Amino acid sequence: MSVRETTVSVQAPVDVLSLLLRELRFESAAYRWLELGAPYRVRFDHPGLRGVHIVARGGCALVLDDGTATPLGEGDLVILPGGDRHELRSPPAVDSLAVPVVSGLDVAMRTPGTRLRIGASAADTVVVCGAFLVGEPDHPALRGLPAVIHVPGGSGLRPYLDALSAEAFDGGPGADLVMARLSDALLVRALRHHAQTVDRPGWLTGLRDPYVSRALAAIHADLGRQWTVAALARTAGLSRAAFAARFTERVGEPVIRYLQSARMQRARTLLRAERATIAAVAARVGYSSDVAFAAAFRRHVGCTPGQWRQSVLGVALPTD
């Protein structure tokens, strides 16, 4: 497939990663210093929480419910952006199946402070465990993230990991605020690292492509514009056919489908504002009429904008 580059001038690149993270509305939750003595099996399955684990000392295995196991060593970071249920097991993971399962959340709820102890009295592994919430769990960008983002030790994140571990261990005044800020920075750095190493299609792979990233920046900067494939191709600096194929290959779905999903996500955010009207929301997300917007919303979400908002907020939606 030939790629025709154009000589159109392109504005300074928009920080698409920051744009998307703001749209996703990540919010860090509390961290705990988890001391583990083999044998152990610690389960994490609280709905809505996206897990973060940092191996401060020793090693363990992270095992998803489908049996996928990721060995973890000292300095490793793992993030579960989809909130998949999982366990931390003492190695070897397969030999720990007979070990009773302990709920990480239950232990945290009944233990004061930030230091938790599970398993044998002699702790050979220490893991800093935390989580974050996603304000927009249906955002199309989440579809492009794997179940587990694994950043090996030695990847340049050690200063963040050490600082976060120290705050989780010491738990001094203001520790929660410091950990939240460190966690935000760590999440961004982890996504950057993953974007440079990922092979599977998704928006992180799209960000690495200079042509696709221009289109992603344009879409998220102005969802209300009447975008077409041809217009986005011009923005990217490619022919229409080359751009359409390249976007699908990098992101994993056609550009128009991605655009529609992004618009519906933004629409749901706007509909949470009590004074928003259907017409106002429609215009903000690129629809020339509230009728067309309502039809598209029903196809995507399964109900009308008014019904969706009433189910979420318990209030009727203004219509004018």
ChimeraX commands (.cxc) that place a marker at each C-alpha (Angstrom):
marker #1 position 0.00,0.00,0.00 radius 0.5
marker #1 position 1.50,3.32,-1.00 radius 0.5
marker #1 position 1.35,6.25,1.37 radius 0.5
marker #1 position 1.05,9.72,-0.13 radius 0.5
marker #1 position 2.40,12.36,2.25 radius 0.5
marker #1 position 1.17,15.88,1.63 radius 0.5
marker #1 position 2.89,19.18,2.22 radius 0.5
marker #1 position 0.05,20.72,4.22 radius 0.5
marker #1 position 1.18,22.62,7.27 radius 0.5
marker #1 position 0.37,20.94,10.57 radius 0.5
marker #1 position -0.06,22.80,13.84 radius 0.5
marker #1 position 2.02,21.95,16.86 radius 0.5
marker #1 position 0.99,18.46,18.07 radius 0.5
marker #1 position -1.68,18.27,20.74 radius 0.5
marker #1 position -0.81,16.20,23.81 radius 0.5
marker #1 position -3.34,13.49,22.98 radius 0.5
marker #1 position -2.39,11.34,25.95 radius 0.5
marker #1 position -3.18,14.18,28.37 radius 0.5
marker #1 position -6.42,14.91,26.52 radius 0.5
marker #1 position -7.57,11.31,26.78 radius 0.5
marker #1 position -6.55,10.93,30.40 radius 0.5
marker #1 position -8.58,14.03,31.27 radius 0.5
marker #1 position -11.56,12.58,29.42 radius 0.5
marker #1 position -11.19,9.23,31.20 radius 0.5
marker #1 position -11.08,11.08,34.55 radius 0.5
marker #1 position -8.64,8.81,36.36 radius 0.5
marker #1 position -8.74,9.17,40.12 radius 0.5
marker #1 position -6.21,7.43,42.35 radius 0.5
marker #1 position -7.41,5.46,45.34 radius 0.5
marker #1 position -5.56,4.52,48.53 radius 0.5
marker #1 position -2.34,2.50,48.59 radius 0.5
marker #1 position -1.25,-0.15,51.07 radius 0.5
marker #1 position 2.09,-1.74,51.91 radius 0.5
marker #1 position 1.47,-5.49,51.59 radius 0.5
marker #1 position 3.93,-7.86,53.28 radius 0.5
marker #1 position 3.57,-11.41,51.94 radius 0.5
marker #1 position 4.96,-14.62,53.38 radius 0.5
marker #1 position 4.81,-17.71,51.17 radius 0.5
marker #1 position 2.59,-19.54,50.59 radius 0.5
marker #1 position -0.17,-17.04,49.84 radius 0.5
marker #1 position -3.01,-16.23,47.44 radius 0.5
marker #1 position -4.42,-12.71,47.67 radius 0.5
marker #1 position -7.51,-11.93,45.61 radius 0.5
marker #1 position -8.52,-8.52,44.21 radius 0.5
marker #1 position -12.04,-8.41,42.75 radius 0.5
marker #1 position -13.75,-5.25,44.00 radius 0.5
marker #1 position -15.96,-3.89,41.17 radius 0.5
marker #1 position -14.85,-0.60,39.64 radius 0.5
marker #1 position -11.31,-0.57,41.03 radius 0.5
marker #1 position -8.42,-0.76,38.58 radius 0.5
marker #1 position -5.49,-2.39,40.33 radius 0.5
marker #1 position -1.91,-1.11,40.60 radius 0.5
marker #1 position 0.85,-3.30,42.06 radius 0.5
marker #1 position 4.49,-2.40,42.62 radius 0.5
marker #1 position 6.92,-5.11,43.75 radius 0.5
marker #1 position 9.17,-3.38,46.26 radius 0.5
marker #1 position 10.97,-6.58,47.29 radius 0.5
marker #1 position 10.97,-10.22,46.28 radius 0.5
marker #1 position 8.69,-11.65,43.61 radius 0.5
marker #1 position 5.26,-13.14,42.97 radius 0.5
marker #1 position 2.87,-13.97,40.16 radius 0.5
marker #1 position -0.18,-12.02,39.03 radius 0.5
marker #1 position -2.86,-14.44,37.79 radius 0.5
marker #1 position -6.06,-13.43,35.99 radius 0.5
marker #1 position -9.27,-15.42,36.27 radius 0.5
marker #1 position -8.65,-16.91,32.81 radius 0.5
marker #1 position -5.41,-18.42,34.09 radius 0.5
marker #1 position -3.03,-15.95,32.43 radius 0.5
marker #1 position -0.03,-15.56,34.72 radius 0.5
marker #1 position 2.51,-12.74,34.76 radius 0.5
marker #1 position 5.67,-13.36,36.81 radius 0.5
marker #1 position 6.71,-10.24,38.72 radius 0.5
marker #1 position 10.12,-9.36,40.09 radius 0.5
marker #1 position 11.57,-6.60,42.23 radius 0.5
marker #1 position 10.89,-3.16,40.75 radius 0.5
marker #1 position 8.13,-4.37,38.43 radius 0.5
marker #1 position 4.92,-2.38,38.01 radius 0.5
marker #1 position 1.60,-3.78,36.81 radius 0.5
marker #1 position -1.59,-1.89,36.07 radius 0.5
marker #1 position -4.97,-3.49,35.31 radius 0.5
marker #1 position -6.81,-0.74,33.40 radius 0.5
marker #1 position -9.94,-2.82,32.87 radius 0.5
marker #1 position -10.33,-3.78,36.51 radius 0.5
marker #1 position -9.94,-7.50,35.73 radius 0.5
marker #1 position -10.24,-9.80,38.73 radius 0.5
marker #1 position -6.91,-11.28,39.70 radius 0.5
marker #1 position -4.74,-12.80,42.40 radius 0.5
marker #1 position -1.21,-12.31,43.66 radius 0.5
marker #1 position 0.28,-15.75,44.32 radius 0.5
marker #1 position 3.54,-16.96,45.78 radius 0.5
marker #1 position 5.73,-18.59,43.13 radius 0.5
marker #1 position 5.43,-21.01,41.54 radius 0.5
marker #1 position 1.83,-19.95,40.89 radius 0.5
marker #1 position 0.64,-23.40,39.87 radius 0.5
marker #1 position 1.80,-24.94,43.18 radius 0.5
marker #1 position -0.13,-22.39,45.23 radius 0.5
marker #1 position -3.59,-23.54,44.08 radius 0.5
marker #1 position -4.13,-25.49,47.31 radius 0.5
marker #1 position -3.45,-22.39,49.42 radius 0.5
marker #1 position -6.57,-20.69,50.84 radius 0.5
marker #1 position -7.54,-17.46,49.09 radius 0.5
marker #1 position -7.51,-14.24,51.12 radius 0.5
marker #1 position -9.40,-11.13,50.03 radius 0.5
marker #1 position -7.08,-8.14,49.83 radius 0.5
marker #1 position -10.00,-5.77,50.41 radius 0.5
marker #1 position -11.19,-7.65,53.50 radius 0.5
marker #1 position -7.72,-7.53,55.04 radius 0.5
marker #1 position -7.43,-3.80,54.30 radius 0.5
marker #1 position -10.86,-3.08,55.83 radius 0.5
marker #1 position -10.08,-4.79,59.14 radius 0.5
marker #1 position -6.45,-3.66,59.47 radius 0.5
marker #1 position -5.70,-0.13,60.70 radius 0.5
marker #1 position -2.95,1.81,59.00 radius 0.5
marker #1 position -1.25,1.18,55.67 radius 0.5
marker #1 position 0.82,-1.96,56.46 radius 0.5
marker #1 position -0.86,-5.30,55.84 radius 0.5
marker #1 position 0.54,-8.77,56.53 radius 0.5
marker #1 position -0.69,-11.92,54.75 radius 0.5
marker #1 position 0.74,-15.45,54.81 radius 0.5
marker #1 position 3.65,-16.76,56.82 radius 0.5
marker #1 position 5.24,-14.62,59.52 radius 0.5
marker #1 position 8.47,-14.20,57.58 radius 0.5
marker #1 position 7.64,-11.87,54.70 radius 0.5
marker #1 position 9.76,-12.57,51.62 radius 0.5
marker #1 position 7.83,-10.29,49.25 radius 0.5
marker #1 position 6.59,-6.73,49.66 radius 0.5
marker #1 position 4.07,-5.27,47.21 radius 0.5
marker #1 position 2.69,-1.73,47.23 radius 0.5
marker #1 position -0.96,-2.25,46.23 radius 0.5
marker #1 position -3.29,0.49,45.12 radius 0.5
marker #1 position -6.06,1.23,42.68 radius 0.5
marker #1 position -7.61,3.97,40.62 radius 0.5
marker #1 position -11.12,4.75,39.47 radius 0.5
marker #1 position -12.20,5.67,35.95 radius 0.5
marker #1 position -14.88,8.32,35.69 radius 0.5
marker #1 position -15.73,7.30,32.12 radius 0.5
marker #1 position -15.52,3.48,32.05 radius 0.5
marker #1 position -17.16,3.29,28.59 radius 0.5
marker #1 position -14.60,5.55,26.91 radius 0.5
marker #1 position -13.42,4.04,23.59 radius 0.5
marker #1 position -9.79,4.54,24.59 radius 0.5
marker #1 position -10.13,1.83,27.25 radius 0.5
marker #1 position -10.86,-0.71,24.52 radius 0.5
marker #1 position -7.31,-0.24,23.26 radius 0.5
marker #1 position -5.66,-1.18,26.55 radius 0.5
marker #1 position -4.68,-4.75,27.46 radius 0.5
marker #1 position -5.89,-6.50,30.60 radius 0.5
marker #1 position -2.43,-6.12,32.15 radius 0.5
marker #1 position 0.14,-3.41,31.54 radius 0.5
marker #1 position 3.47,-4.78,32.78 radius 0.5
marker #1 position 6.41,-2.40,33.14 radius 0.5
marker #1 position 9.56,-4.34,34.11 radius 0.5
marker #1 position 12.00,-3.00,36.66 radius 0.5
marker #1 position 14.81,-0.93,35.20 radius 0.5
marker #1 position 12.50,0.95,32.83 radius 0.5
marker #1 position 13.18,4.36,34.37 radius 0.5
marker #1 position 10.23,4.36,36.79 radius 0.5
marker #1 position 12.26,3.46,39.88 radius 0.5
marker #1 position 12.27,6.98,41.42 radius 0.5
marker #1 position 8.45,7.07,41.24 radius 0.5
marker #1 position 8.17,3.56,42.65 radius 0.5
marker #1 position 10.54,4.30,45.53 radius 0.5
marker #1 position 8.75,7.53,46.44 radius 0.5
marker #1 position 5.31,5.89,46.32 radius 0.5
marker #1 position 6.56,2.93,48.34 radius 0.5
marker #1 position 8.01,5.25,50.99 radius 0.5
marker #1 position 4.74,7.15,51.34 radius 0.5
marker #1 position 2.72,3.93,51.57 radius 0.5
marker #1 position 5.09,2.58,54.24 radius 0.5
marker #1 position 5.49,5.71,56.35 radius 0.5
marker #1 position 1.92,6.99,56.06 radius 0.5
marker #1 position 2.76,10.43,57.47 radius 0.5
marker #1 position 0.57,13.56,57.35 radius 0.5
marker #1 position -0.58,14.26,53.80 radius 0.5
marker #1 position 0.52,10.82,52.59 radius 0.5
marker #1 position -2.75,10.15,50.74 radius 0.5
marker #1 position -2.40,13.36,48.73 radius 0.5
marker #1 position 1.25,12.67,47.91 radius 0.5
marker #1 position 0.44,9.10,46.87 radius 0.5
marker #1 position -2.39,10.30,44.63 radius 0.5
marker #1 position -0.09,12.73,42.83 radius 0.5
marker #1 position 2.69,10.16,42.51 radius 0.5
marker #1 position 0.19,7.59,41.28 radius 0.5
marker #1 position -1.07,9.95,38.58 radius 0.5
marker #1 position 2.49,10.57,37.38 radius 0.5
marker #1 position 3.30,6.87,37.53 radius 0.5
marker #1 position 0.23,5.99,35.48 radius 0.5
marker #1 position 1.17,8.46,32.74 radius 0.5
marker #1 position 4.77,7.24,32.65 radius 0.5
marker #1 position 3.58,3.62,32.51 radius 0.5
marker #1 position 1.27,4.38,29.60 radius 0.5
marker #1 position 4.09,6.18,27.82 radius 0.5
marker #1 position 6.34,3.17,28.28 radius 0.5
marker #1 position 3.62,0.82,27.11 radius 0.5
marker #1 position 2.93,2.99,24.05 radius 0.5
marker #1 position 6.56,2.56,22.98 radius 0.5
marker #1 position 6.54,-1.22,23.37 radius 0.5
marker #1 position 2.99,-2.34,22.55 radius 0.5
marker #1 position 2.35,-4.30,19.35 radius 0.5
marker #1 position -1.42,-4.81,19.54 radius 0.5
marker #1 position -3.81,-2.33,17.89 radius 0.5
marker #1 position -5.24,0.41,20.11 radius 0.5
marker #1 position -5.10,4.13,20.69 radius 0.5
marker #1 position -1.68,3.88,22.32 radius 0.5
marker #1 position -0.34,2.37,19.13 radius 0.5
marker #1 position -2.15,5.13,17.26 radius 0.5
marker #1 position -0.37,7.77,19.35 radius 0.5
marker #1 position 2.96,6.36,18.24 radius 0.5
marker #1 position 2.04,6.84,14.58 radius 0.5
marker #1 position 2.62,10.47,13.49 radius 0.5
marker #1 position -0.27,10.43,10.99 radius 0.5
marker #1 position -2.86,8.68,13.16 radius 0.5
marker #1 position -1.91,10.76,16.20 radius 0.5
marker #1 position -2.74,13.96,14.27 radius 0.5
marker #1 position -6.20,12.61,13.54 radius 0.5
marker #1 position -6.73,11.49,17.15 radius 0.5
marker #1 position -5.67,14.93,18.37 radius 0.5
marker #1 position -8.08,16.64,15.97 radius 0.5
marker #1 position -10.98,14.37,16.92 radius 0.5
marker #1 position -10.63,14.82,20.67 radius 0.5
marker #1 position -9.88,18.54,20.42 radius 0.5
marker #1 position -13.10,19.23,18.47 radius 0.5
marker #1 position -15.71,16.47,18.61 radius 0.5
marker #1 position -18.36,18.94,17.45 radius 0.5
marker #1 position -16.80,19.44,14.04 radius 0.5
marker #1 position -18.45,17.77,11.05 radius 0.5
marker #1 position -15.63,15.31,10.55 radius 0.5
marker #1 position -15.43,13.06,7.49 radius 0.5
marker #1 position -12.81,10.48,6.60 radius 0.5
marker #1 position -11.55,12.82,3.89 radius 0.5
marker #1 position -11.23,15.76,6.29 radius 0.5
marker #1 position -9.36,13.67,8.86 radius 0.5
marker #1 position -7.12,12.30,6.12 radius 0.5
marker #1 position -6.20,15.85,5.14 radius 0.5
marker #1 position -5.44,16.65,8.77 radius 0.5
marker #1 position -3.24,13.56,9.00 radius 0.5
marker #1 position -1.47,14.37,5.75 radius 0.5
marker #1 position -2.44,11.20,3.87 radius 0.5
marker #1 position -4.73,10.18,1.04 radius 0.5
marker #1 position -8.21,9.10,2.10 radius 0.5
marker #1 position -7.62,5.41,1.38 radius 0.5
marker #1 position -4.18,5.30,2.98 radius 0.5
marker #1 position -5.42,7.09,6.09 radius 0.5
marker #1 position -8.51,4.89,6.53 radius 0.5
marker #1 position -6.44,1.71,6.27 radius 0.5
marker #1 position -3.69,3.06,8.53 radius 0.5
marker #1 position -6.11,4.20,11.25 radius 0.5
marker #1 position -7.89,0.82,11.33 radius 0.5
marker #1 position -4.58,-1.04,11.42 radius 0.5
marker #1 position -3.13,1.06,14.25 radius 0.5
marker #1 position -6.23,1.67,16.40 radius 0.5
marker #1 position -8.07,-1.58,15.70 radius 0.5
marker #1 position -11.32,-0.09,14.41 radius 0.5
marker #1 position -12.44,2.22,11.57 radius 0.5
marker #1 position -12.04,5.93,12.22 radius 0.5
marker #1 position -15.77,6.69,11.93 radius 0.5
marker #1 position -16.65,4.02,14.47 radius 0.5
marker #1 position -14.03,5.43,16.83 radius 0.5
marker #1 position -15.35,8.95,16.26 radius 0.5
marker #1 position -18.93,7.87,17.02 radius 0.5
marker #1 position -17.86,6.12,20.23 radius 0.5
marker #1 position -15.91,9.18,21.34 radius 0.5
marker #1 position -18.92,11.40,20.64 radius 0.5
marker #1 position -21.26,9.18,22.62 radius 0.5
marker #1 position -18.84,9.10,25.53 radius 0.5
marker #1 position -18.65,12.92,25.52 radius 0.5
marker #1 position -22.44,13.09,25.23 radius 0.5
marker #1 position -22.87,11.00,28.37 radius 0.5
marker #1 position -20.50,13.32,30.21 radius 0.5
marker #1 position -22.47,16.38,29.08 radius 0.5
marker #1 position -25.81,14.79,29.91 radius 0.5
marker #1 position -24.75,14.57,33.55 radius 0.5
marker #1 position -24.95,18.36,33.69 radius 0.5
marker #1 position -28.47,19.08,34.94 radius 0.5
marker #1 position -29.04,22.15,32.76 radius 0.5
marker #1 position -27.84,20.54,29.53 radius 0.5
marker #1 position -30.49,20.18,26.81 radius 0.5
marker #1 position -30.65,17.57,24.08 radius 0.5
marker #1 position -30.08,20.25,21.42 radius 0.5
marker #1 position -27.08,21.68,23.26 radius 0.5
marker #1 position -25.49,18.28,23.76 radius 0.5
marker #1 position -26.18,17.34,20.12 radius 0.5
marker #1 position -24.38,20.44,18.86 radius 0.5
marker #1 position -21.40,19.87,21.17 radius 0.5
marker #1 position -20.83,16.37,19.77 radius 0.5
marker #1 position -21.28,17.09,16.09 radius 0.5
marker #1 position -24.98,16.53,15.34 radius 0.5
marker #1 position -26.96,19.13,13.43 radius 0.5
marker #1 position -30.28,18.13,15.02 radius 0.5
marker #1 position -31.41,16.68,18.31 radius 0.5
marker #1 position -33.45,14.07,16.40 radius 0.5
marker #1 position -30.36,12.71,14.63 radius 0.5
marker #1 position -28.43,12.78,17.89 radius 0.5
marker #1 position -31.19,10.95,19.79 radius 0.5
marker #1 position -31.33,8.26,17.11 radius 0.5
marker #1 position -27.55,7.78,17.19 radius 0.5
marker #1 position -27.55,7.73,20.99 radius 0.5
marker #1 position -30.24,5.03,21.06 radius 0.5
marker #1 position -28.30,2.88,18.58 radius 0.5
marker #1 position -25.13,3.18,20.62 radius 0.5
marker #1 position -26.42,3.13,24.20 radius 0.5
marker #1 position -29.76,1.35,23.85 radius 0.5
marker #1 position -32.05,4.10,25.13 radius 0.5
marker #1 position -32.84,7.77,24.49 radius 0.5
marker #1 position -30.68,10.54,26.03 radius 0.5
marker #1 position -33.50,11.47,28.40 radius 0.5
marker #1 position -33.99,7.89,29.57 radius 0.5
marker #1 position -30.26,7.45,30.11 radius 0.5
marker #1 position -29.93,10.62,32.14 radius 0.5
marker #1 position -32.96,9.83,34.26 radius 0.5
marker #1 position -31.50,6.39,35.02 radius 0.5
marker #1 position -28.17,7.95,36.06 radius 0.5
marker #1 position -29.29,11.10,37.86 radius 0.5
marker #1 position -32.95,10.44,38.55 radius 0.5
marker #1 position -33.97,13.74,36.94 radius 0.5
marker #1 position -35.71,14.58,33.69 radius 0.5
marker #1 position -33.69,16.12,30.86 radius 0.5
marker #1 position -34.63,19.65,29.66 radius 0.5
marker #1 position -35.64,19.65,26.02 radius 0.5
marker #1 position -35.18,23.33,25.16 radius 0.5
marker link #1:1,2 radius 0.2
marker link #1:2,3 radius 0.2
marker link #1:3,4 radius 0.2
marker link #1:4,5 radius 0.2
marker link #1:5,6 radius 0.2
marker link #1:6,7 radius 0.2
marker link #1:7,8 radius 0.2
marker link #1:8,9 radius 0.2
marker link #1:9,10 radius 0.2
marker link #1:10,11 radius 0.2
marker link #1:11,12 radius 0.2
marker link #1:12,13 radius 0.2
marker link #1:13,14 radius 0.2
marker link #1:14,15 radius 0.2
marker link #1:15,16 radius 0.2
marker link #1:16,17 radius 0.2
marker link #1:17,18 radius 0.2
marker link #1:18,19 radius 0.2
marker link #1:19,20 radius 0.2
marker link #1:20,21 radius 0.2
marker link #1:21,22 radius 0.2
marker link #1:22,23 radius 0.2
marker link #1:23,24 radius 0.2
marker link #1:24,25 radius 0.2
marker link #1:25,26 radius 0.2
marker link #1:26,27 radius 0.2
marker link #1:27,28 radius 0.2
marker link #1:28,29 radius 0.2
marker link #1:29,30 radius 0.2
marker link #1:30,31 radius 0.2
marker link #1:31,32 radius 0.2
marker link #1:32,33 radius 0.2
marker link #1:33,34 radius 0.2
marker link #1:34,35 radius 0.2
marker link #1:35,36 radius 0.2
marker link #1:36,37 radius 0.2
marker link #1:37,38 radius 0.2
marker link #1:38,39 radius 0.2
marker link #1:39,40 radius 0.2
marker link #1:40,41 radius 0.2
marker link #1:41,42 radius 0.2
marker link #1:42,43 radius 0.2
marker link #1:43,44 radius 0.2
marker link #1:44,45 radius 0.2
marker link #1:45,46 radius 0.2
marker link #1:46,47 radius 0.2
marker link #1:47,48 radius 0.2
marker link #1:48,49 radius 0.2
marker link #1:49,50 radius 0.2
marker link #1:50,51 radius 0.2
marker link #1:51,52 radius 0.2
marker link #1:52,53 radius 0.2
marker link #1:53,54 radius 0.2
marker link #1:54,55 radius 0.2
marker link #1:55,56 radius 0.2
marker link #1:56,57 radius 0.2
marker link #1:57,58 radius 0.2
marker link #1:58,59 radius 0.2
marker link #1:59,60 radius 0.2
marker link #1:60,61 radius 0.2
marker link #1:61,62 radius 0.2
marker link #1:62,63 radius 0.2
marker link #1:63,64 radius 0.2
marker link #1:64,65 radius 0.2
marker link #1:65,66 radius 0.2
marker link #1:66,67 radius 0.2
marker link #1:67,68 radius 0.2
marker link #1:68,69 radius 0.2
marker link #1:69,70 radius 0.2
marker link #1:70,71 radius 0.2
marker link #1:71,72 radius 0.2
marker link #1:72,73 radius 0.2
marker link #1:73,74 radius 0.2
marker link #1:74,75 radius 0.2
marker link #1:75,76 radius 0.2
marker link #1:76,77 radius 0.2
marker link #1:77,78 radius 0.2
marker link #1:78,79 radius 0.2
marker link #1:79,80 radius 0.2
marker link #1:80,81 radius 0.2
marker link #1:81,82 radius 0.2
marker link #1:82,83 radius 0.2
marker link #1:83,84 radius 0.2
marker link #1:84,85 radius 0.2
marker link #1:85,86 radius 0.2
marker link #1:86,87 radius 0.2
marker link #1:87,88 radius 0.2
marker link #1:88,89 radius 0.2
marker link #1:89,90 radius 0.2
marker link #1:90,91 radius 0.2
marker link #1:91,92 radius 0.2
marker link #1:92,93 radius 0.2
marker link #1:93,94 radius 0.2
marker link #1:94,95 radius 0.2
marker link #1:95,96 radius 0.2
marker link #1:96,97 radius 0.2
marker link #1:97,98 radius 0.2
marker link #1:98,99 radius 0.2
marker link #1:99,100 radius 0.2
marker link #1:100,101 radius 0.2
marker link #1:101,102 radius 0.2
marker link #1:102,103 radius 0.2
marker link #1:103,104 radius 0.2
marker link #1:104,105 radius 0.2
marker link #1:105,106 radius 0.2
marker link #1:106,107 radius 0.2
marker link #1:107,108 radius 0.2
marker link #1:108,109 radius 0.2
marker link #1:109,110 radius 0.2
marker link #1:110,111 radius 0.2
marker link #1:111,112 radius 0.2
marker link #1:112,113 radius 0.2
marker link #1:113,114 radius 0.2
marker link #1:114,115 radius 0.2
marker link #1:115,116 radius 0.2
marker link #1:116,117 radius 0.2
marker link #1:117,118 radius 0.2
marker link #1:118,119 radius 0.2
marker link #1:119,120 radius 0.2
marker link #1:120,121 radius 0.2
marker link #1:121,122 radius 0.2
marker link #1:122,123 radius 0.2
marker link #1:123,124 radius 0.2
marker link #1:124,125 radius 0.2
marker link #1:125,126 radius 0.2
marker link #1:126,127 radius 0.2
marker link #1:127,128 radius 0.2
marker link #1:128,129 radius 0.2
marker link #1:129,130 radius 0.2
marker link #1:130,131 radius 0.2
marker link #1:131,132 radius 0.2
marker link #1:132,133 radius 0.2
marker link #1:133,134 radius 0.2
marker link #1:134,135 radius 0.2
marker link #1:135,136 radius 0.2
marker link #1:136,137 radius 0.2
marker link #1:137,138 radius 0.2
marker link #1:138,139 radius 0.2
marker link #1:139,140 radius 0.2
marker link #1:140,141 radius 0.2
marker link #1:141,142 radius 0.2
marker link #1:142,143 radius 0.2
marker link #1:143,144 radius 0.2
marker link #1:144,145 radius 0.2
marker link #1:145,146 radius 0.2
marker link #1:146,147 radius 0.2
marker link #1:147,148 radius 0.2
marker link #1:148,149 radius 0.2
marker link #1:149,150 radius 0.2
marker link #1:150,151 radius 0.2
marker link #1:151,152 radius 0.2
marker link #1:152,153 radius 0.2
marker link #1:153,154 radius 0.2
marker link #1:154,155 radius 0.2
marker link #1:155,156 radius 0.2
marker link #1:156,157 radius 0.2
marker link #1:157,158 radius 0.2
marker link #1:158,159 radius 0.2
marker link #1:159,160 radius 0.2
marker link #1:160,161 radius 0.2
marker link #1:161,162 radius 0.2
marker link #1:162,163 radius 0.2
marker link #1:163,164 radius 0.2
marker link #1:164,165 radius 0.2
marker link #1:165,166 radius 0.2
marker link #1:166,167 radius 0.2
marker link #1:167,168 radius 0.2
marker link #1:168,169 radius 0.2
marker link #1:169,170 radius 0.2
marker link #1:170,171 radius 0.2
marker link #1:171,172 radius 0.2
marker link #1:172,173 radius 0.2
marker link #1:173,174 radius 0.2
marker link #1:174,175 radius 0.2
marker link #1:175,176 radius 0.2
marker link #1:176,177 radius 0.2
marker link #1:177,178 radius 0.2
marker link #1:178,179 radius 0.2
marker link #1:179,180 radius 0.2
marker link #1:180,181 radius 0.2
marker link #1:181,182 radius 0.2
marker link #1:182,183 radius 0.2
marker link #1:183,184 radius 0.2
marker link #1:184,185 radius 0.2
marker link #1:185,186 radius 0.2
marker link #1:186,187 radius 0.2
marker link #1:187,188 radius 0.2
marker link #1:188,189 radius 0.2
marker link #1:189,190 radius 0.2
marker link #1:190,191 radius 0.2
marker link #1:191,192 radius 0.2
marker link #1:192,193 radius 0.2
marker link #1:193,194 radius 0.2
marker link #1:194,195 radius 0.2
marker link #1:195,196 radius 0.2
marker link #1:196,197 radius 0.2
marker link #1:197,198 radius 0.2
marker link #1:198,199 radius 0.2
marker link #1:199,200 radius 0.2
marker link #1:200,201 radius 0.2
marker link #1:201,202 radius 0.2
marker link #1:202,203 radius 0.2
marker link #1:203,204 radius 0.2
marker link #1:204,205 radius 0.2
marker link #1:205,206 radius 0.2
marker link #1:206,207 radius 0.2
marker link #1:207,208 radius 0.2
marker link #1:208,209 radius 0.2
marker link #1:209,210 radius 0.2
marker link #1:210,211 radius 0.2
marker link #1:211,212 radius 0.2
marker link #1:212,213 radius 0.2
marker link #1:213,214 radius 0.2
marker link #1:214,215 radius 0.2
marker link #1:215,216 radius 0.2
marker link #1:216,217 radius 0.2
marker link #1:217,218 radius 0.2
marker link #1:218,219 radius 0.2
marker link #1:219,220 radius 0.2
marker link #1:220,221 radius 0.2
marker link #1:221,222 radius 0.2
marker link #1:222,223 radius 0.2
marker link #1:223,224 radius 0.2
marker link #1:224,225 radius 0.2
marker link #1:225,226 radius 0.2
marker link #1:226,227 radius 0.2
marker link #1:227,228 radius 0.2
marker link #1:228,229 radius 0.2
marker link #1:229,230 radius 0.2
marker link #1:230,231 radius 0.2
marker link #1:231,232 radius 0.2
marker link #1:232,233 radius 0.2
marker link #1:233,234 radius 0.2
marker link #1:234,235 radius 0.2
marker link #1:235,236 radius 0.2
marker link #1:236,237 radius 0.2
marker link #1:237,238 radius 0.2
marker link #1:238,239 radius 0.2
marker link #1:239,240 radius 0.2
marker link #1:240,241 radius 0.2
marker link #1:241,242 radius 0.2
marker link #1:242,243 radius 0.2
marker link #1:243,244 radius 0.2
marker link #1:244,245 radius 0.2
marker link #1:245,246 radius 0.2
marker link #1:246,247 radius 0.2
marker link #1:247,248 radius 0.2
marker link #1:248,249 radius 0.2
marker link #1:249,250 radius 0.2
marker link #1:250,251 radius 0.2
marker link #1:251,252 radius 0.2
marker link #1:252,253 radius 0.2
marker link #1:253,254 radius 0.2
marker link #1:254,255 radius 0.2
marker link #1:255,256 radius 0.2
marker link #1:256,257 radius 0.2
marker link #1:257,258 radius 0.2
marker link #1:258,259 radius 0.2
marker link #1:259,260 radius 0.2
marker link #1:260,261 radius 0.2
marker link #1:261,262 radius 0.2
marker link #1:262,263 radius 0.2
marker link #1:263,264 radius 0.2
marker link #1:264,265 radius 0.2
marker link #1:265,266 radius 0.2
marker link #1:266,267 radius 0.2
marker link #1:267,268 radius 0.2
marker link #1:268,269 radius 0.2
marker link #1:269,270 radius 0.2
marker link #1:270,271 radius 0.2
marker link #1:271,272 radius 0.2
marker link #1:272,273 radius 0.2
marker link #1:273,274 radius 0.2
marker link #1:274,275 radius 0.2
marker link #1:275,276 radius 0.2
marker link #1:276,277 radius 0.2
marker link #1:277,278 radius 0.2
marker link #1:278,279 radius 0.2
marker link #1:279,280 radius 0.2
marker link #1:280,281 radius 0.2
marker link #1:281,282 radius 0.2
marker link #1:282,283 radius 0.2
marker link #1:283,284 radius 0.2
marker link #1:284,285 radius 0.2
marker link #1:285,286 radius 0.2
marker link #1:286,287 radius 0.2
marker link #1:287,288 radius 0.2
marker link #1:288,289 radius 0.2
marker link #1:289,290 radius 0.2
marker link #1:290,291 radius 0.2
marker link #1:291,292 radius 0.2
marker link #1:292,293 radius 0.2
marker link #1:293,294 radius 0.2
marker link #1:294,295 radius 0.2
marker link #1:295,296 radius 0.2
marker link #1:296,297 radius 0.2
marker link #1:297,298 radius 0.2
marker link #1:298,299 radius 0.2
marker link #1:299,300 radius 0.2
marker link #1:300,301 radius 0.2
marker link #1:301,302 radius 0.2
marker link #1:302,303 radius 0.2
marker link #1:303,304 radius 0.2
marker link #1:304,305 radius 0.2
marker link #1:305,306 radius 0.2
marker link #1:306,307 radius 0.2
marker link #1:307,308 radius 0.2
marker link #1:308,309 radius 0.2
marker link #1:309,310 radius 0.2
marker link #1:310,311 radius 0.2
marker link #1:311,312 radius 0.2
marker link #1:312,313 radius 0.2
marker link #1:313,314 radius 0.2
marker link #1:314,315 radius 0.2
marker link #1:315,316 radius 0.2
marker link #1:316,317 radius 0.2
marker link #1:317,318 radius 0.2
marker link #1:318,319 radius 0.2
marker link #1:319,320 radius 0.2
view
